[in-house]
Amino acid sequence: MASLQISNIETEIPSDILPTRVMQLYASISKLESLQPTKQVNTLFTQLVNLCILPCSIDVRDLPEELQVKRESLISLCGEAEGLLELEFSTFLAKTPKAVSNLNLFPYYNNYLKLAKLEHDILVQNGVLTPKKVAFVGSGPLPLTSLVFAMNHLKSTHFDNYDFDEKANTLARQIVASDVELEKRMKFVTKDVMEVREKLGEYDFIILAALVGMNKEEKVKVLGHVRKYMKEGGILLVRSVKGPRAFLYPVVEEHELVGFEILDIFHPTDEVVNSVILVRKPVF
């Protein structure tokens, strides 16, 4: 999880032990009165992430139904906690004079730097060098992925950031407004991606945040919608997870990418949590 402190990878954890330990943490997390950032909240989620990035051969598809339900609930709790952490920090950052210059104050900024570099390297390896226009779907109040891409990797690209929460977009705009050059290249649109149609056809490259589509049904609907309206030959980057990391984020299976040409799939084994799936809409 990009928003949490994580430690070095340890030895492999047996697949029959991992679910029990995860569910112990889930029990503690689900009893919290609030998921607002506090020492207790941060400690519990840090323990969870540190556990879920351990090497483990578990396949969550093999879990019994009862654990599947709890896993989905845990993913929702992780998403809520991550959102509240970003909201708190973006509210603080939006009030600082040079917000964009102070992104490194966010405690887990380095995790975003690593993920963005990984994703950019994969793009370059697959011939995606200088997209003119990019859409980031699910940008939130602290659009670190777009900011890191725009500042470090795609320095002339225009970014449209989509989020259905106007408060999140307002904060994001205030942060970006602290940099005149970035403000010209970054726009924030308050809209559910399922309501965006022809506009999706304008983008060379679309990034789908890990928490857009929290369960399988929603994720498949979003993927189908984006595929229908994006341009032929357009590139889509989908974030997924593998193994025990599937207790933190939704999994995107290859068979769910109907109608796409799969270009690359990368599963990290270090502290980067998200897998990267790069696909293309075929040209007919």
C-alpha positions, 0 to 999 in steps of 0.5 A: 500500500503506497501510503504506509510505512513498510519494512524489508522483506523477511523470510517466506510465511507458510500459506496456512499461517498467513490467513490466520494472522491477517484475520487477527489484524482484521479483527482489531482494525474492524473494531476501531471507532475511526480510521482517521490517522492515529498512532494506533491506526497507523500501527495496525495497517503497517503491521498488515502491510508488512505481513502481506508483502512477505513471500508466500505461495498463497492464492486467495482464490482458494480461500473459503467463502467466509474468508473471501467476504472478510478479505473484501471487507478488509480491502474496503477498510484499507481503501478508507484508511488510505483515503483519510490519510491522503485527505489529512495530508493534502489538507495540510499541504494545500495550505503551504506556500510551495505545496508541490515542492513539499511533497516529500513531507508526505511520510510515504512519498518514496513509495510513490517514487518507486512505483511511478519509476517502475511503471514508467520503465515498463511503458518505455520497454513497451514503446510508450515514450511520450504520450501527449495526453494521459488520463488518471482515473481515481486520482484522489485528494493527493494525486502523487502518481500524476505529479511524480509522472508529470515532474519526473518522467513525462515532462511535456504530457497533459494529465486529466485526473478523474475523481468523483469527489469534488472535495478531493479535486479542490484540494488537488487543484490547490496543491498543483496551483503552487506550480505554474508550469504543472498547473498548465498541464494538470486538470481535475475533473469531478466525474465517475469514470462510468459517466465518461464516454467519448472523452476517453477516446482522446487519451494516448494512455490511461492509468486506472488506480488500484481502488477503482472498482473495489470488487470483481463485478465493479472492476470488470464493469470499469474495464469494459467501459474504458475499453469500449470508449478508449481509442484504438491502439490506446494504452491502459495501465491497470494496477493489481496485486498477487499472492498475500497482497490481495488482502490489501487491494483487488486482484485483476485477472488476465481473463478479466481483460477481455478485448485487450492485448496484454503487453506486460505483467510485472509482479514486484517482490520487494516493498512495492505492493502493486503489480503492473498490468499494461494492455493495449486496445487493438487496432481493427 
